[in-house]
Amino acid sequence: MDFYDRLLKETEIARNELYTVPQLTDGLMGNISKETYIAYLTEAYHHVSHTVPFLMTMGSKLPQSKKAMHKAIIEYQEEEVGHEEWILNDIAAAGGDKEAARASTPNLETQVLIAYNYDYMTRKNPMGFFGMVFMLESTSTQIANKGADAVKDKLGLPQKAFSYLYSHGELDISHMKFFEETVNQITDKDDQDAIIEVAQNTFRLFANVLRAIPHKGQVKNAA
């Protein structure tokens, strides 16, 4: 079994649990308010603004024996630069205040997701961050375009309010192929185990990020 296939298999439970979060399931049907969408974008801004610093941290913490990974890390960095500004522009296009979002304090759940990744790379194994990459990109390919279409249609928002979701739905399909090729080159068992651990945990943490977003549908779905 290739490592990528093992990663898929061993994160299946955590991935499936993420896809039961009411904010996500309702979003995929367009059954969320504009306020919920803007709140989602605000939390996305906060964690996405760390993507490039995450990758820089990963690269700086890798031992010399893992320097072959630097090329993949640099490619990811180049792809991710500025994406947080796309999100702020989407907030403005949806009728929100982008500067208020920029200055806001992220929810605790978002802070925990961010802190966990920095801590893991610093304290345990920087290769584990590929688990976070897997969580974000595999989720995007599954939900981004579908969710954007549904919310846009239900709320009557303009196309330009969904640049982040649409771009990631398209980009991450090619990213996932690159990711698969990259991680299948990783043969060290400790690194593989670290990637799986981080992936499993970040699916859980990202589910908490979504659950913390205000959403009136929570009561309906909990009944």
C-alpha positions in Angstrom: 0.0 0.0 0.0 1.3 3.4 -1.0 1.6 5.8 2.0 -1.1 8.1 0.5 -3.5 5.2 0.5 -2.6 4.4 4.1 -3.2 8.1 5.0 -6.7 8.0 3.3 -7.6 4.8 5.2 -6.4 5.9 8.6 -8.1 9.3 8.5 -11.4 8.0 7.2 -13.2 8.1 10.6 -12.0 11.7 11.4 -12.9 12.9 7.8 -16.4 11.4 8.1 -17.0 13.0 11.4 -16.0 16.4 10.0 -18.6 16.0 7.3 -21.4 15.7 9.9 -20.9 19.2 11.4 -24.1 21.1 10.9 -22.4 24.3 9.7 -20.8 22.2 6.9 -23.7 20.0 5.9 -26.1 23.0 5.9 -23.5 25.0 3.9 -23.3 22.4 1.2 -27.1 22.8 0.8 -26.9 26.6 1.0 -28.9 26.6 4.2 -26.8 29.1 6.0 -27.2 32.9 6.6 -25.0 35.6 5.2 -23.8 36.2 8.7 -22.7 32.5 9.1 -20.9 32.7 5.7 -19.0 35.9 6.8 -18.2 34.3 10.2 -16.8 31.3 8.4 -14.7 33.5 6.1 -13.4 35.4 9.1 -12.1 32.2 10.8 -10.8 31.0 7.5 -8.8 34.3 7.2 -7.2 33.8 10.6 -6.0 30.2 9.9 -5.1 30.8 6.2 -3.0 33.8 7.2 -0.7 31.3 8.9 -0.3 28.9 6.0 2.9 30.5 4.6 4.4 31.0 8.1 3.5 27.3 8.8 5.4 26.3 5.7 8.3 28.5 6.6 8.4 27.0 10.0 8.3 23.5 8.6 11.2 24.2 6.2 13.3 25.8 8.9 12.8 22.9 11.3 13.6 20.1 8.9 16.9 18.4 9.5 19.5 18.4 6.8 18.6 14.8 6.0 15.1 15.9 4.9 16.2 18.8 2.7 14.7 17.1 -0.3 11.3 18.2 0.9 12.3 21.9 0.6 11.4 22.0 -3.1 7.8 20.8 -2.3 7.5 23.3 0.6 8.7 26.2 -1.6 6.1 25.2 -4.3 3.3 25.2 -1.7 4.4 28.5 -0.4 4.4 30.1 -3.8 0.8 28.8 -4.3 -0.4 30.0 -1.0 0.9 33.6 -0.8 -1.8 36.2 -0.5 -4.8 33.8 -0.2 -5.8 35.4 3.1 -6.4 38.7 1.2 -8.7 36.9 -1.2 -10.8 35.9 1.8 -11.0 39.5 3.1 -12.1 40.6 -0.4 -14.8 38.0 -0.3 -16.0 39.3 3.1 -16.3 42.8 1.6 -18.1 41.5 -1.5 -20.5 39.6 0.8 -21.4 42.8 2.6 -19.0 42.4 5.6 -16.3 44.6 7.0 -13.0 43.2 5.9 -10.9 45.5 8.1 -13.0 44.4 11.1 -12.4 40.8 10.2 -8.6 41.5 9.8 -8.5 43.1 13.3 -10.7 40.5 15.0 -9.6 37.9 17.5 -10.1 34.4 16.1 -12.3 32.0 18.0 -10.5 29.9 20.6 -11.1 26.8 18.4 -9.3 28.5 15.5 -6.5 29.5 17.9 -6.1 25.9 19.0 -5.9 24.7 15.4 -3.1 27.2 14.7 -1.2 26.6 17.9 -1.4 22.8 17.6 0.5 22.9 14.3 3.2 25.3 15.4 3.6 23.2 18.6 3.8 19.9 16.7 6.4 21.2 14.2 8.5 22.7 17.0 8.2 20.1 19.7 7.7 16.8 17.8 8.2 16.5 14.0 8.0 19.2 11.4 7.1 16.6 8.7 3.8 16.2 10.5 2.6 19.5 8.9 1.9 17.5 5.8 -1.1 16.1 7.8 -2.6 19.6 8.0 -2.0 20.2 4.3 -3.8 16.9 3.6 -6.8 18.0 5.8 -7.2 21.3 4.2 -6.7 20.3 0.6 -8.8 17.1 0.7 -11.6 19.0 2.4 -11.5 21.8 -0.3 -11.7 19.3 -3.2 -14.8 17.8 -1.5 -16.7 20.8 -0.5 -15.5 24.1 -2.0 -17.2 24.4 -5.3 -20.4 22.6 -4.2 -20.7 24.8 -1.1 -19.9 28.0 -3.0 -22.6 27.2 -5.6 -25.2 26.4 -3.1 -24.6 29.4 -0.8 -24.3 31.8 -3.8 -27.6 30.6 -5.2 -29.5 30.7 -1.9 -28.2 34.0 -0.6 -28.0 35.8 -4.0 -24.5 36.9 -3.4 -22.2 37.8 -6.3 -19.6 35.5 -7.8 -16.8 37.7 -6.4 -17.8 36.9 -2.8 -16.6 33.3 -3.4 -13.2 33.7 -4.9 -11.5 31.8 -2.1 -13.8 28.8 -2.3 -13.9 28.6 -6.1 -10.2 29.0 -6.4 -9.5 26.3 -3.9 -12.0 23.9 -5.3 -10.1 24.1 -8.6 -6.6 24.5 -7.4 -6.6 21.7 -4.8 -7.5 19.0 -7.3 -4.1 19.5 -8.9 -2.6 20.1 -5.5 -3.8 16.7 -4.3 -2.1 15.0 -7.1 1.1 16.8 -6.3 0.6 16.0 -2.6 0.1 12.3 -3.3 3.3 12.2 -5.3 5.2 14.1 -2.6 4.1 12.0 0.4 4.5 8.7 -1.4 8.2 9.6 -1.5 8.3 9.6 2.4 9.4 6.2 3.6 10.5 7.0 7.2 7.9 5.4 9.5 8.2 8.1 12.1 7.5 10.8 9.5 4.5 8.8 8.1 3.1 8.3 11.6 3.5 12.0 12.4 1.6 13.0 9.2 -1.2 10.6 10.0 -1.4 11.8 13.6 -1.5 15.5 12.6 -4.1 14.7 9.9 -6.4 12.9 12.3 -6.1 15.6 14.9 -6.6 18.5 12.5 -9.7 17.0 11.0 -11.1 17.0 14.6 -9.8 20.5 15.3 -11.2 21.9 12.1 -14.5 20.3 12.9 -14.4 22.3 16.2 -13.6 25.5 14.2 -16.7 25.0 12.1 -18.9 24.1 15.1 -18.0 27.3 16.8 -19.3 29.4 14.0 -22.7 31.0 14.9 -25.4 29.2 12.9 -29.2 29.1 13.6 -29.4 25.8 12.0 -27.6 24.1 14.9 -30.9 23.8 16.8 -32.7 22.4 13.9 -30.0 19.8 13.2 -29.6 18.8 16.8 -33.3 18.0 17.2 
